[in-house]
Amino acid sequence: KLSGARVAILDEKNNIISTKTTEADGTVSYAVECDKAYTIQVAKDGYESNNFPVSKTKGGIVNISADLQPIEQIVTEKEVVLNDIYFEFDKSNITQQGAFELDKLVQAMTAYPNMVIMVKSHTDSRGSDKYNMNLSDRRAKSTVQYIISKGIAKDRISGKGYGESEPKINCGDNCTEE
């Protein structure tokens, strides 16, 4: 049970509704609307943050056990493993969800001062190849700027957009928001 962990509750569109800090016993409570799905994001310095879905319920109390792993487990010899960072459609600014994930990278880079990172940004296949390449490049640059703004030296991080050339989900021209 971790005291002092940051717990954010997000709506179905991944907008942060509220953020609280866990009590000494590692608990936090939220009153939410019934029959809506939520996501809980939990983070604590030195630990890997994580997301936990909360299913729709007709009412009552829902208990969620949010186990976090020490941050060393997200750092491997060749990469730092983060949850995906999503951007709004046609945008390159860092969302609250993205900042939540990137803060984990900042923690890891602070803990490992010789670490150098290459950010890769991808898009789906909606839009032209040229447009998607430009969009993913803007997103990579935005990500790099965010990390630099948190005090990481610019020579330790670089970024590149790959457009739709290396899609995470290969949905062809039938991609949806999901």
FENTAHU-V653046 format. One record per backbone hydrogen bond with DSSP energy under -1.0 kcal/mol. NH is the residue of the N-H (numbers start at 1). CO is the residue of the C=O. E is the energy in kcal/mol with one decimal. If there is no record, write none. Layout:
nh=NH co=CO e=E
nh=NH co=CO e=E
This chain:
nh=4 co=22 e=-1.5
nh=6 co=43 e=-3.5
nh=7 co=20 e=-3.4
nh=8 co=41 e=-3.0
nh=9 co=18 e=-2.5
nh=10 co=39 e=-3.1
nh=11 co=15 e=-2.2
nh=14 co=11 e=-2.0
nh=17 co=9 e=-3.2
nh=18 co=9 e=-1.1
nh=20 co=7 e=-2.7
nh=22 co=5 e=-2.5
nh=23 co=27 e=-2.9
nh=26 co=23 e=-2.0
nh=35 co=57 e=-3.4
nh=38 co=54 e=-2.2
nh=39 co=10 e=-1.8
nh=40 co=52 e=-2.9
nh=41 co=8 e=-2.9
nh=42 co=50 e=-2.7
nh=43 co=6 e=-2.4
nh=47 co=44 e=-2.5
nh=48 co=69 e=-3.7
nh=50 co=42 e=-2.1
nh=52 co=40 e=-2.7
nh=54 co=38 e=-3.3
nh=71 co=46 e=-2.8
nh=73 co=70 e=-2.0
nh=74 co=71 e=-2.2
nh=76 co=79 e=-3.3
nh=81 co=74 e=-2.8
nh=91 co=88 e=-2.0
nh=99 co=95 e=-2.6
nh=100 co=96 e=-2.0
nh=101 co=97 e=-1.6
nh=102 co=98 e=-3.0
nh=103 co=99 e=-2.1
nh=104 co=101 e=-1.0
nh=105 co=101 e=-1.1
nh=106 co=102 e=-2.3
nh=107 co=103 e=-2.1
nh=108 co=104 e=-2.3
nh=109 co=105 e=-2.9
nh=110 co=106 e=-2.1
nh=111 co=107 e=-2.3
nh=112 co=108 e=-1.9
nh=115 co=112 e=-2.2
nh=117 co=156 e=-3.1
nh=119 co=158 e=-3.3
nh=121 co=160 e=-2.2
nh=123 co=163 e=-2.8
nh=132 co=128 e=-2.7
nh=133 co=129 e=-2.3
nh=134 co=130 e=-2.2
nh=135 co=131 e=-2.7
nh=136 co=132 e=-2.6
nh=137 co=133 e=-1.9
nh=138 co=134 e=-2.3
nh=139 co=135 e=-2.2
nh=140 co=136 e=-2.3
nh=141 co=137 e=-2.4
nh=142 co=138 e=-2.3
nh=143 co=139 e=-2.2
nh=144 co=140 e=-2.5
nh=145 co=141 e=-2.6
nh=146 co=142 e=-2.0
nh=147 co=143 e=-2.0
nh=148 co=144 e=-2.5
nh=149 co=145 e=-2.5
nh=151 co=148 e=-2.1
nh=152 co=147 e=-1.4
nh=156 co=153 e=-2.0
nh=158 co=117 e=-2.1
nh=160 co=119 e=-2.3
nh=162 co=121 e=-3.2
nh=165 co=162 e=-2.2
nh=171 co=169 e=-1.3
nh=174 co=171 e=-2.0
